[in-house]
Amino acid sequence: MKKSYILLLILFLAGNLHAQMYWLIDLEKAKSIAIETNRLIVIDFWASWCGPCNAMDQNLWQSPDMKDISKNFIGVKINTDNDHTTASTYGVIGIPKVVIVTASGSVIWENVGFSGEEPYLSILRAIPDKVGELNKSAVALETGKKDPKINYDLGLAFQHLGKDIKSDNLRNSFLNNSGTYFSKAQKLSKDENFNMEIEFYSILNDVYYGKPAKALKKMEKIGSKPGNANLEEIRHYVLAKCYFGSNDQDNFQKEKKLISSKELLAQLE
């Protein structure tokens, strides 16, 4: 079993070197490869009789651009006539439907229909190429849905990747997922300080959405947290991010000087 899996992985990687796209048809195998290679999964739901599916195949998946783009994800084609279970799991009503998922199979982004390749290419180009922490947390959540720390870690993983994504559409999907898991973590946790830490990072998403003024107002409402050095560090860090996003260099530098954590300072660079 182990040898057959290794062979499949080698064939997948080799296939990507010589073709526009190398497709798997087994989502479970794709999940295993996604974990091993630190990548996300792109699922194309299609059928042979579907005109738009055929147009997508010719104009998008067989496009020369896909040779380089497809290195960042694992491609899976699901024929909806043959695999009703997977299609039902992902709520497929119309096709073609493209879904981007983690190694656990949880949805990050999805779209139905095909009217041209460019909107899809902009999304596919923006997929992060190294998502090890995201996949790790997503897989851990499968058995730890009621664990606030796992939900929090997944929220952070989505945020860390999402903030640097060039596509507004995909970036917002990552940040939306981040906010969802932050919210779940807060509902599950009874630790006041931990919930405040989650709240600070949740507010940081507003900065990455391009709304630093909104984030700053939320931070000003919360104020300081006397007696908790860790929360004060995070508060100064989020405030620094708010001021940096607002192009307020004076206040940015003031907040930066109040941060002693090397990890947080590195994230300000």
ZADO-224937 format. One line per 10 residues: their letters; for each residue x, y, z of N, C-alpha, C. Coordinates in Angstrom, 1 decimal, padded with zeros to 4 digits. Layout:
A> X Y Z X Y Z X Y Z ~ ...
REM end
This chain:
MKKSYILLLI> 000.8 -001.2 000.0 000.0 000.0 000.0 000.9 001.3 000.0 ~ 001.9 001.2 000.9 002.8 002.4 001.0 003.6 002.6 -000.4 ~ 004.0 001.5 -001.0 004.7 001.6 -002.3 003.8 002.1 -003.4 ~ 002.6 001.7 -003.4 001.7 002.2 -004.4 001.4 003.7 -004.3 ~ 001.3 004.1 -003.0 001.1 005.5 -002.7 002.3 006.4 -003.2 ~ 003.5 005.9 -002.9 004.7 006.6 -003.3 004.8 006.7 -004.8 ~ 004.5 005.6 -005.5 004.5 005.6 -006.9 003.5 006.6 -007.5 ~ 002.3 006.7 -006.9 001.3 007.6 -007.3 001.8 009.0 -007.1 ~ 002.5 009.3 -006.0 003.0 010.6 -005.8 004.1 011.0 -006.8 ~ 005.0 010.1 -007.1 006.0 010.3 -008.1 005.4 010.6 -009.5
LFLAGNLHAQ> 004.4 009.8 -009.8 003.8 010.0 -011.1 003.1 011.3 -011.2 ~ 002.4 011.7 -010.1 001.7 013.0 -010.0 002.7 014.2 -010.3 ~ 003.8 014.1 -009.5 004.8 015.2 -009.6 005.5 015.2 -011.0 ~ 005.8 014.0 -011.5 006.4 013.9 -012.9 005.4 014.4 -013.9 ~ 004.1 014.1 -013.8 003.1 014.5 -014.7 003.0 016.0 -014.8 ~ 003.1 016.6 -013.7 003.0 018.1 -013.7 004.2 018.8 -014.4 ~ 005.3 018.0 -014.5 006.5 018.6 -015.2 006.3 018.7 -016.7 ~ 005.5 017.8 -017.2 005.5 017.6 -018.7 004.1 017.9 -019.3 ~ 003.1 018.3 -018.5 001.8 018.5 -019.1 001.2 019.8 -018.5 ~ 000.1 020.3 -019.2 -000.6 021.5 -018.7 -001.2 021.1 -017.3
MYWLIDLEKA> -001.8 020.0 -017.2 -002.5 019.6 -016.0 -002.4 018.1 -015.9 ~ -002.2 017.6 -014.6 -002.2 016.2 -014.4 -003.4 016.0 -013.4 ~ -004.4 015.2 -013.7 -005.6 015.1 -012.9 -005.7 013.8 -012.2 ~ -006.1 013.8 -010.9 -006.5 012.6 -010.2 -008.0 012.5 -010.3 ~ -008.5 011.3 -010.1 -010.0 011.2 -010.0 -010.5 010.7 -008.7 ~ -009.5 010.5 -007.7 -009.8 010.0 -006.4 -009.5 011.1 -005.4 ~ -010.5 011.7 -004.8 -010.3 012.8 -003.8 -009.5 012.4 -002.6 ~ -009.7 011.2 -002.1 -009.0 010.7 -000.9 -007.5 010.6 -001.2 ~ -007.2 010.1 -002.4 -005.7 010.1 -002.7 -005.2 011.5 -002.9 ~ -006.0 012.4 -003.4 -005.6 013.8 -003.6 -005.3 014.4 -002.2
KSIAIETNRL> -006.1 014.1 -001.2 -005.9 014.6 000.1 -004.6 014.2 000.7 ~ -004.2 012.9 000.5 -003.0 012.4 001.0 -001.8 013.1 000.3 ~ -001.9 013.3 -001.0 -000.8 014.0 -001.7 -000.7 015.5 -001.3 ~ -001.9 016.1 -001.0 -001.9 017.5 -000.6 -001.2 017.7 000.7 ~ -001.4 016.7 001.6 -000.7 016.8 002.9 000.8 016.6 002.8 ~ 001.2 015.6 001.9 002.6 015.4 001.7 003.3 016.5 001.0 ~ 002.6 017.2 000.1 003.3 018.3 -000.7 002.9 019.7 -000.3 ~ 002.1 019.8 000.8 001.8 021.1 001.4 001.0 022.0 000.4 ~ 000.1 021.4 -000.3 -000.7 022.1 -001.3 -002.2 022.0 -001.1 ~ -003.0 022.9 -001.7 -004.4 022.8 -001.7 -004.9 022.0 -002.8
IVIDFWASWC> -006.2 021.7 -002.9 -006.8 020.8 -003.9 -007.8 021.6 -004.7 ~ -007.7 021.5 -006.0 -008.7 022.2 -006.9 -009.6 021.0 -007.5 ~ -010.9 021.1 -007.2 -011.8 020.0 -007.8 -012.6 020.6 -008.9 ~ -012.6 019.9 -010.1 -013.4 020.3 -011.2 -014.5 019.3 -011.4 ~ -015.7 019.7 -011.0 -016.9 018.8 -011.2 -017.4 019.1 -012.7 ~ -017.6 017.9 -013.4 -017.9 018.0 -014.8 -018.7 016.8 -015.3 ~ -019.1 016.8 -016.6 -019.7 015.7 -017.2 -019.4 015.8 -018.7 ~ -019.4 014.6 -019.4 -019.0 014.6 -020.8 -020.0 015.3 -021.7 ~ -021.3 015.4 -021.2 -022.4 016.0 -022.0 -022.5 017.5 -021.8 ~ -021.7 018.0 -020.9 -021.8 019.4 -020.5 -020.9 020.3 -021.4
GPCNAMDQNL> -021.6 021.2 -022.2 -020.9 022.1 -023.1 -019.9 023.0 -022.5 ~ -020.4 023.7 -021.4 -019.4 024.6 -020.7 -018.3 023.9 -020.1 ~ -018.5 022.7 -019.7 -017.4 021.9 -019.1 -016.3 021.6 -020.2 ~ -016.8 021.3 -021.4 -015.8 021.0 -022.5 -015.1 022.3 -022.9 ~ -015.8 023.4 -022.8 -015.2 024.7 -023.2 -014.1 025.1 -022.1 ~ -014.5 024.8 -020.9 -013.5 025.0 -019.8 -012.3 024.2 -020.0 ~ -012.5 022.9 -020.3 -011.3 022.0 -020.5 -010.4 022.5 -021.6 ~ -011.0 023.0 -022.7 -010.2 023.4 -023.9 -009.5 024.8 -023.6 ~ -010.2 025.7 -023.0 -009.7 027.1 -022.9 -009.0 027.4 -021.5 ~ -009.3 026.6 -020.5 -008.7 026.8 -019.2 -007.7 025.8 -018.9
WQSPDMKDIS> -008.2 024.5 -018.7 -007.3 023.5 -018.2 -006.2 023.1 -019.2 ~ -006.5 023.2 -020.5 -005.5 022.9 -021.5 -004.7 024.2 -021.9 ~ -004.9 025.3 -021.2 -004.2 026.5 -021.5 -002.7 026.3 -021.2 ~ -001.8 026.9 -022.0 -000.3 026.8 -021.7 000.0 027.4 -020.3 ~ -000.8 028.3 -019.9 -000.6 029.0 -018.5 -000.7 027.9 -017.4 ~ -001.4 026.9 -017.6 -001.7 025.9 -016.6 -000.4 025.1 -016.2 ~ 000.5 025.0 -017.1 001.7 024.2 -016.8 002.4 024.7 -015.5 ~ 002.6 026.0 -015.4 003.2 026.6 -014.2 002.2 026.8 -013.1 ~ 001.0 027.2 -013.4 000.0 027.5 -012.3 -000.3 026.2 -011.5 ~ -000.4 025.1 -012.2 -000.9 023.9 -011.6 000.1 023.3 -010.6
KNFIGVKINT> 001.3 023.8 -010.6 002.3 023.3 -009.7 001.9 023.6 -008.2 ~ 001.1 024.6 -008.1 000.7 025.1 -006.7 -000.5 024.3 -006.1 ~ -001.1 023.4 -006.8 -002.2 022.7 -006.2 -002.3 021.3 -006.8 ~ -003.2 020.5 -006.2 -003.5 019.2 -006.7 -004.8 019.2 -007.4 ~ -004.8 018.8 -008.7 -006.1 018.8 -009.5 -006.8 017.5 -009.4 ~ -008.1 017.6 -009.2 -009.0 016.4 -009.1 -010.2 016.7 -010.0 ~ -010.5 015.8 -011.0 -011.7 015.8 -011.8 -012.7 014.8 -011.3 ~ -013.9 015.3 -011.0 -015.0 014.4 -010.6 -016.1 014.5 -011.6 ~ -016.3 013.3 -012.3 -017.4 013.2 -013.2 -018.7 013.0 -012.4 ~ -019.6 014.0 -012.5 -020.8 013.9 -011.7 -021.7 012.8 -012.0
DNDHTTASTY> -021.6 012.2 -013.2 -022.4 011.1 -013.6 -021.9 009.8 -012.9 ~ -020.6 009.8 -012.6 -020.0 008.6 -012.0 -019.9 008.6 -010.5 ~ -019.7 009.8 -009.9 -019.4 010.0 -008.5 -020.5 010.9 -007.9 ~ -021.7 010.3 -007.6 -022.8 011.1 -007.0 -022.5 011.5 -005.6 ~ -021.7 010.7 -004.9 -021.5 011.0 -003.5 -020.7 012.2 -003.3 ~ -019.5 012.3 -004.0 -018.7 013.5 -003.8 -019.4 014.8 -004.3 ~ -020.1 014.6 -005.4 -020.9 015.8 -006.0 -021.9 016.2 -004.9 ~ -022.6 015.3 -004.3 -023.6 015.7 -003.3 -022.9 016.3 -002.1 ~ -021.8 015.8 -001.7 -021.0 016.4 -000.5 -020.7 017.8 -000.7 ~ -020.4 018.2 -002.0 -020.1 019.6 -002.3 -021.2 020.4 -002.9
GVIGIPKVVI> -022.4 019.9 -002.7 -023.6 020.6 -003.1 -023.7 021.0 -004.6 ~ -023.2 020.1 -005.4 -023.2 020.4 -006.9 -024.6 020.2 -007.5 ~ -025.0 021.4 -008.0 -026.3 021.4 -008.7 -026.1 021.7 -010.2 ~ -025.2 022.7 -010.4 -024.9 023.1 -011.8 -023.4 022.8 -012.0 ~ -023.0 022.5 -013.3 -021.7 022.3 -013.7 -021.3 023.1 -014.9 ~ -020.0 023.4 -015.1 -018.9 023.0 -014.3 -018.9 023.8 -013.0 ~ -018.4 023.1 -011.9 -018.2 023.7 -010.6 -016.8 023.5 -010.2 ~ -016.1 024.6 -009.9 -014.7 024.5 -009.4 -014.7 024.8 -007.9 ~ -014.1 023.9 -007.1 -014.0 024.1 -005.7 -012.5 024.0 -005.2 ~ -012.1 024.9 -004.4 -010.8 024.9 -003.8 -010.9 024.4 -002.4
VTASGSVIWE> -010.3 023.4 -002.0 -010.4 022.8 -000.7 -009.1 022.6 000.0 ~ -009.1 022.4 001.3 -007.9 022.0 002.1 -007.7 020.5 002.0 ~ -006.6 020.1 002.6 -006.3 018.6 002.6 -007.4 017.8 003.4 ~ -008.2 018.5 004.2 -009.3 017.8 004.9 -010.6 017.8 004.0 ~ -010.5 018.6 002.9 -011.7 018.6 002.1 -012.6 019.8 002.4 ~ -012.3 020.7 003.3 -013.1 021.8 003.6 -013.0 022.9 002.6 ~ -014.1 023.5 002.2 -014.2 024.5 001.1 -013.6 025.8 001.5 ~ -012.7 026.3 000.6 -012.2 027.6 000.7 -012.8 028.6 -000.2 ~ -013.0 028.1 -001.5 -013.6 029.0 -002.5 -014.3 028.1 -003.5 ~ -015.4 028.6 -004.2 -016.1 027.8 -005.2 -016.8 028.7 -006.2
NVGFSGEEPY> -017.0 028.2 -007.4 -017.6 029.0 -008.4 -018.3 028.0 -009.4 ~ -019.5 028.4 -009.9 -020.2 027.6 -010.9 -020.3 028.3 -012.2 ~ -020.0 027.5 -013.3 -020.2 028.1 -014.6 -018.8 028.4 -015.3 ~ -018.9 028.7 -016.6 -017.7 029.1 -017.3 -018.1 030.1 -018.4 ~ -017.6 031.3 -018.3 -017.8 032.3 -019.3 -016.5 032.8 -019.9 ~ -015.4 032.2 -019.5 -014.1 032.7 -019.9 -013.0 032.2 -018.9 ~ -011.8 032.1 -019.4 -010.7 031.6 -018.5 -010.1 032.6 -017.6 ~ -010.1 033.9 -017.9 -009.4 034.8 -017.2 -009.8 034.9 -015.7 ~ -011.1 035.0 -015.4 -011.5 035.0 -014.0 -010.9 033.8 -013.2 ~ -010.9 032.7 -013.8 -010.4 031.5 -013.1 -008.9 031.6 -013.0
LSILRAIPDK> -008.2 032.0 -014.0 -006.8 032.1 -014.0 -006.3 033.0 -012.9 ~ -007.0 034.1 -012.7 -006.6 035.1 -011.6 -006.7 034.5 -010.3 ~ -007.7 033.6 -010.1 -007.8 032.9 -008.8 -006.7 031.8 -008.7 ~ -006.6 031.0 -009.7 -005.6 029.9 -009.7 -004.2 030.4 -009.5 ~ -003.9 031.5 -010.2 -002.5 032.1 -010.0 -002.2 032.5 -008.6 ~ -003.3 032.9 -007.9 -003.1 033.4 -006.5 -003.1 032.4 -005.4 ~ -003.3 031.1 -005.8 -003.3 030.1 -004.8 -001.9 030.0 -004.1 ~ -001.8 030.0 -002.8 -000.5 029.9 -002.1 000.1 028.6 -002.4 ~ 001.5 028.6 -002.6 002.1 027.3 -002.9 002.6 026.5 -001.8 ~ 002.6 027.0 -000.5 003.0 026.3 000.6 001.9 026.5 001.7
VGELNKSAVA> 001.1 025.5 002.0 000.0 025.6 002.9 000.1 024.5 004.0 ~ 001.3 024.2 004.4 001.5 023.1 005.4 000.7 023.3 006.7 ~ 000.9 024.5 007.3 000.2 024.8 008.6 -001.3 024.8 008.4 ~ -001.8 025.3 007.3 -003.2 025.3 007.1 -003.8 023.9 007.0 ~ -003.1 023.1 006.2 -003.6 021.7 006.0 -003.5 021.0 007.4 ~ -002.4 021.2 008.1 -002.2 020.5 009.4 -003.4 020.9 010.3 ~ -003.7 022.2 010.4 -004.8 022.6 011.3 -006.2 022.1 010.8 ~ -006.3 022.1 009.5 -007.6 021.7 008.9 -007.8 020.2 009.2 ~ -006.8 019.4 009.1 -006.9 018.0 009.3 -007.1 017.7 010.8 ~ -006.5 018.5 011.7 -006.6 018.3 013.1 -008.1 018.7 013.5
LETGKKDPKI> -008.7 019.6 012.8 -010.1 020.0 013.1 -011.1 018.8 012.9 ~ -010.7 017.9 012.1 -011.7 016.8 011.8 -012.0 016.0 013.1 ~ -011.0 015.9 014.0 -011.3 015.2 015.3 -011.3 016.2 016.5 ~ -011.2 017.5 016.2 -011.1 018.4 017.3 -012.0 019.6 017.0 ~ -013.2 019.4 016.5 -014.1 020.5 016.2 -014.5 021.4 017.4 ~ -014.5 020.8 018.6 -014.9 021.5 019.8 -013.7 022.0 020.6 ~ -012.5 021.9 020.0 -011.3 022.4 020.6 -011.1 023.9 020.2 ~ -011.1 024.8 021.1 -011.0 026.3 020.7 -009.6 026.6 020.1 ~ -008.6 025.9 020.7 -007.2 026.2 020.2 -007.0 025.7 018.7 ~ -007.6 024.6 018.4 -007.5 024.1 017.0 -008.2 025.1 016.0
NYDLGLAFQH> -009.4 025.5 016.4 -010.2 026.5 015.6 -009.4 027.8 015.5 ~ -008.8 028.2 016.6 -008.0 029.4 016.6 -006.8 029.3 015.7 ~ -006.1 028.2 015.8 -004.9 027.9 014.9 -005.3 027.9 013.4 ~ -006.4 027.4 013.1 -006.9 027.3 011.7 -007.2 028.7 011.3 ~ -007.9 029.5 012.1 -008.2 030.9 011.8 -006.9 031.7 011.5 ~ -005.8 031.5 012.4 -004.6 032.2 012.1 -003.9 031.7 010.8 ~ -004.0 030.4 010.5 -003.4 029.9 009.3 -004.0 030.5 008.1 ~ -005.4 030.7 008.1 -006.1 031.3 007.0 -005.7 032.8 006.9 ~ -005.5 033.4 008.0 -005.1 034.8 008.0 -003.7 035.0 007.5 ~ -002.8 034.2 008.0 -001.4 034.4 007.6 -001.2 034.2 006.1
LGKDIKSDNL> -001.9 033.3 005.5 -001.9 033.1 004.0 -002.7 034.1 003.3 ~ -003.9 034.4 003.8 -004.8 035.3 003.1 -004.3 036.7 002.9 ~ -003.6 037.2 003.9 -003.2 038.6 003.8 -002.3 039.0 002.7 ~ -001.6 038.0 002.1 -000.6 038.2 001.0 -001.1 037.8 -000.3 ~ -002.4 037.3 -000.4 -002.9 036.8 -001.7 -003.3 038.0 -002.6 ~ -002.8 038.0 -003.8 -003.0 039.1 -004.7 -004.5 039.2 -005.2 ~ -005.2 038.1 -005.4 -006.5 038.2 -005.9 -007.5 038.6 -004.7 ~ -008.2 039.7 -004.9 -009.2 040.2 -003.9 -010.2 039.1 -003.6 ~ -010.7 038.4 -004.6 -011.7 037.4 -004.5 -011.2 036.3 -003.6 ~ -010.0 035.7 -003.9 -009.5 034.6 -003.1 -009.0 035.1 -001.7
RNSFLNNSGT> -008.4 036.3 -001.6 -008.0 036.8 -000.3 -009.2 036.9 000.6 ~ -010.3 037.5 000.1 -011.5 037.6 000.9 -012.0 036.3 001.4 ~ -011.9 035.3 000.5 -012.4 033.9 000.9 -011.5 033.4 002.1 ~ -010.2 033.6 002.0 -009.3 033.2 003.1 -009.6 033.9 004.4 ~ -009.8 035.2 004.3 -010.1 036.0 005.5 -011.5 035.7 006.0 ~ -012.4 035.4 005.2 -013.8 035.0 005.7 -013.7 033.7 006.5 ~ -012.9 032.8 005.9 -012.7 031.5 006.7 -012.0 031.8 008.0 ~ -011.0 032.7 008.0 -010.3 033.0 009.2 -011.3 033.6 010.2 ~ -012.1 034.5 009.9 -013.1 035.0 010.8 -014.1 034.0 011.3 ~ -014.5 033.1 010.5 -015.4 032.0 010.9 -014.8 031.2 012.0
YFSKAQKLSK> -013.5 030.8 011.8 -012.9 029.9 012.8 -012.5 030.7 014.1 ~ -012.2 032.0 013.9 -012.0 032.8 015.1 -013.2 032.9 016.0 ~ -014.4 033.1 015.3 -015.7 033.1 016.0 -016.0 031.8 016.7 ~ -015.7 030.7 016.0 -016.0 029.4 016.6 -015.1 029.2 017.8 ~ -013.8 029.6 017.8 -012.9 029.5 018.9 -013.4 030.3 020.1 ~ -013.9 031.5 019.8 -014.4 032.3 021.0 -015.6 031.7 021.6 ~ -016.5 031.1 020.8 -017.7 030.5 021.4 -017.4 029.3 022.2 ~ -016.3 028.6 021.8 -015.9 027.3 022.5 -015.1 027.6 023.8 ~ -014.4 028.7 023.8 -013.5 029.0 024.9 -014.2 029.8 026.0 ~ -013.7 029.4 027.3 -014.2 030.1 028.4 -013.1 031.0 029.1
DENFNMEIEF> -012.0 031.0 028.4 -010.8 031.8 028.9 -010.9 033.2 028.4 ~ -011.1 034.1 029.4 -011.3 035.5 029.0 -010.1 036.1 028.2 ~ -008.9 035.8 028.7 -007.7 036.3 028.1 -007.5 035.7 026.7 ~ -007.8 034.4 026.6 -007.6 033.8 025.3 -008.6 034.4 024.3 ~ -009.9 034.6 024.7 -010.9 035.2 023.9 -010.5 036.6 023.4 ~ -009.8 037.4 024.3 -009.4 038.7 024.0 -008.3 038.6 022.9 ~ -007.4 037.7 023.0 -006.3 037.5 022.0 -007.0 037.2 020.7 ~ -008.0 036.3 020.7 -008.7 036.0 019.4 -009.4 037.2 018.8 ~ -009.9 038.0 019.7 -010.6 039.2 019.3 -009.6 040.2 018.6 ~ -008.4 040.3 019.2 -007.4 041.2 018.5 -007.1 040.7 017.1
YSILNDVYYG> -006.8 039.4 017.0 -006.5 038.9 015.6 -007.7 039.0 014.7 ~ -008.9 038.8 015.2 -010.1 038.9 014.4 -010.2 040.4 013.8 ~ -009.9 041.3 014.7 -009.9 042.7 014.2 -008.8 043.0 013.2 ~ -007.7 042.3 013.3 -006.7 042.4 012.3 -007.1 042.1 010.9 ~ -008.1 041.2 010.8 -008.6 040.9 009.4 -009.2 042.1 008.7 ~ -009.7 043.1 009.5 -010.3 044.3 008.9 -009.1 045.1 008.2 ~ -007.9 045.0 008.8 -006.8 045.7 008.1 -006.5 045.0 006.8 ~ -006.5 043.7 006.8 -006.2 043.0 005.5 -007.3 043.0 004.5 ~ -008.5 043.4 005.0 -009.6 043.6 004.1 -009.5 045.0 003.4 ~ -008.5 045.8 003.9 -008.3 047.1 003.4 -009.2 048.2 004.2
KPAKALKKME> -009.5 047.8 005.4 -010.3 048.8 006.3 -009.6 049.1 007.6 ~ -008.4 049.7 007.5 -007.7 049.9 008.8 -008.4 050.9 009.7 ~ -009.1 051.8 009.2 -009.9 052.8 010.0 -010.9 052.1 010.9 ~ -011.6 051.1 010.2 -012.6 050.4 011.0 -012.0 049.5 012.1 ~ -010.8 048.9 011.8 -010.1 048.2 012.7 -009.6 049.0 013.9 ~ -009.2 050.2 013.6 -008.7 051.1 014.6 -009.8 051.5 015.6 ~ -011.0 051.8 015.1 -012.1 052.1 015.9 -012.4 051.0 016.9 ~ -012.4 049.8 016.4 -012.7 048.6 017.2 -011.6 048.5 018.3 ~ -010.3 048.7 018.0 -009.3 048.7 019.0 -009.4 049.8 020.0 ~ -009.8 050.9 019.6 -009.9 052.0 020.5 -011.1 051.8 021.5
KIGSKPGNAN> -012.1 051.1 021.1 -013.2 050.7 021.9 -012.8 049.7 023.0 ~ -011.9 048.8 022.6 -011.4 047.8 023.6 -010.5 048.4 024.6 ~ -009.6 049.3 024.2 -008.6 049.9 025.1 -007.5 048.9 025.5 ~ -006.9 049.2 026.6 -005.7 048.4 027.1 -006.2 047.3 028.0 ~ -005.3 046.3 028.2 -005.6 045.2 029.1 -004.5 045.1 030.2 ~ -004.7 046.0 031.2 -003.7 046.0 032.3 -003.4 044.7 032.9 ~ -002.1 044.4 033.2 -001.7 043.2 033.9 -001.5 042.0 033.1 ~ -001.7 042.1 031.8 -001.4 041.0 030.9 -000.5 041.4 029.8 ~ 000.8 041.0 030.0 001.9 041.5 029.1 001.7 041.0 027.7 ~ 001.2 039.7 027.6 001.0 039.1 026.3 000.0 039.8 025.5
LEEIRHYVLA> -001.2 040.1 026.1 -002.2 040.8 025.4 -001.8 042.2 025.0 ~ -001.0 042.9 025.9 -000.6 044.2 025.6 000.3 044.2 024.3 ~ 001.2 043.2 024.3 002.1 043.0 023.1 001.2 042.9 021.8 ~ 000.2 042.0 021.9 -000.6 041.8 020.7 -001.4 043.1 020.4 ~ -001.9 043.8 021.4 -002.6 045.0 021.2 -001.8 046.0 020.4 ~ -000.5 046.2 020.9 000.4 047.2 020.2 000.7 046.7 018.8 ~ 000.8 045.4 018.6 001.0 044.9 017.3 -000.1 045.2 016.3 ~ -001.3 044.9 016.8 -002.5 045.2 015.9 -002.7 046.7 015.6 ~ -002.4 047.5 016.7 -002.5 048.9 016.5 -001.4 049.4 015.5 ~ -000.3 048.8 015.5 000.8 049.2 014.6 000.3 048.8 013.2
KCYFGSNDQD> -000.3 047.7 013.0 -000.8 047.3 011.7 -001.9 048.2 011.2 ~ -002.7 048.7 012.1 -003.8 049.6 011.8 -003.2 050.9 011.3 ~ -002.2 051.4 012.0 -001.6 052.7 011.6 -000.8 052.6 010.3 ~ -000.1 051.4 010.1 000.6 051.2 008.9 -000.3 051.1 007.7 ~ -001.5 050.5 007.9 -002.5 050.4 006.8 -003.1 051.8 006.5 ~ -003.0 052.7 007.5 -003.6 054.0 007.3 -002.5 055.0 006.9 ~ -001.3 054.5 006.7 -000.2 055.4 006.3 000.2 056.4 007.3 ~ -000.1 056.1 008.6 000.3 056.9 009.7 001.6 056.5 010.3 ~ 002.7 056.9 009.7 004.0 056.4 010.1 004.4 056.8 011.5 ~ 004.0 058.0 012.0 004.4 058.4 013.3 003.8 057.5 014.4
NFQKEKKLIS> 002.5 057.2 014.3 001.9 056.3 015.3 002.3 054.9 015.1 ~ 002.6 054.5 013.9 003.1 053.2 013.6 004.4 053.0 014.4 ~ 005.3 053.9 014.3 006.6 053.8 014.9 006.5 053.8 016.4 ~ 005.5 054.6 016.9 005.3 054.6 018.4 004.8 053.3 018.9 ~ 003.9 052.7 018.2 003.4 051.3 018.6 004.5 050.3 018.5 ~ 005.3 050.4 017.4 006.3 049.4 017.1 007.4 049.4 018.3 ~ 007.7 050.6 018.8 008.6 050.7 019.9 008.2 050.0 021.2 ~ 006.9 049.8 021.3 006.3 049.2 022.5 006.2 047.7 022.4 ~ 006.6 047.1 021.3 006.6 045.7 021.1 008.0 045.1 021.3 ~ 008.1 044.1 022.2 009.4 043.5 022.4 009.5 042.1 021.8
SKELLAQLE> 008.4 041.5 021.4 008.4 040.2 020.8 009.0 040.2 019.4 ~ 010.1 039.4 019.3 010.8 039.4 018.0 009.9 038.8 016.9 ~ 009.1 037.8 017.3 008.1 037.2 016.3 007.2 038.2 015.7 ~ 006.6 039.1 016.6 005.6 040.1 016.2 006.3 041.2 015.4 ~ 007.5 041.5 015.8 008.3 042.6 015.1 008.6 042.1 013.7 ~ 008.9 040.8 013.6 009.3 040.3 012.3 008.1 040.4 011.3 ~ 006.9 040.2 011.9 005.7 040.3 011.1 005.3 041.7 010.7 ~ 005.9 042.7 011.3 005.6 044.1 010.9 006.5 044.5 009.7 ~ 007.5 043.7 009.4 008.5 044.1 008.3 007.8 043.9 007.0
REM end
